């Protein structure tokens, strides 16, 4: 572990990089620029430049594979149905572990075992194959708690069941009342861009479907994360890009998706360092309140560290082999998702 003064000094030097660049780290990027108050005032999380540079050097020459996001399991379904299924899944893609019991949501079906988000997606696919109208706004808005429990029946209970029912009802009402009942109709009305002068998908999704609004207030400053909204756009782009059915024209504007796993990976890899008090809280499985300074700093530094990592990795690679932040997220998440190393715990529907 690096001494604390080295991490703190490296952190401040990186702030200078942030101020000097003319790239997408400039103040015009809504999410990255909103992180500045956190990066400048943090007292619980620190960025370690030696660890970051070492990791970038190790990752620079690897082959980067785009995830398909369950493409084989959805094989045969029309593109519009696949797209809508991703949307419904993204709306409730959070909290798959009961922090009180430590029990993880699991599903066993047709000889396959799923857990976490994969188990939730498998439940939705099961309902779709059974002919339930899980993609229809009118059906979603009328779900009661019993039907929701049946929809997500697995080997273990899914956490925050009522919160999921509420969100499904919310998106269902919006779809039925304003957007032709299905998400692909909504998508047809907007440019395939994250940002488009207020009309981009990341700009509109949180307004039209409020459960996607993922922001925090840090010492009076508004900090944007938009984890589930960004992940949805990444999943759609990664899954459909080869078909041409949907491509996000400015996919490079997406950041990583700040959750539990990526910051844990970065801390293990020596890119992030936590204060002694925060490390102890994580090791003892204490709940960090949603919106607490500790939680906001963990998520903000995860986004910024990964953005710097991507840029450093790209500095070693040819122009036609450049990567983007979501690819780095996928590498960290898939490689550390089953790590026994403790991560922070926060009860939230944001991630």
Secondary structure as UniProt FT lines:
FT   HELIX           4..20
FT   TURN            24..25
FT   TURN            27..28
FT   HELIX           30..34
FT   HELIX           36..41
FT   STRAND          45..47
FT   HELIX           49..59
FT   TURN            60..61
FT   TURN            71..76
FT   HELIX           79..91
FT   TURN            99..101
FT   STRAND          106..109
FT   TURN            110..111
FT   STRAND          112..115
FT   HELIX           117..129
FT   TURN            130..131
FT   TURN            134..135
FT   HELIX           137..141
FT   HELIX           145..151
FT   HELIX           161..178
FT   TURN            180..181
FT   HELIX           183..188
FT   TURN            197..198
FT   HELIX           201..208
FT   HELIX           210..212
FT   STRAND          215..218
FT   TURN            219..220
FT   STRAND          221..224
FT   HELIX           227..240
FT   TURN            241..244
FT   TURN            249..250
FT   HELIX           251..253
FT   HELIX           261..268
FT   TURN            269..270
FT   STRAND          272..274
FT   HELIX           276..283
FT   TURN            284..285
FT   TURN            290..291
FT   HELIX           293..315
FT   HELIX           319..321
FT   HELIX           325..336
FT   TURN            337..338
//
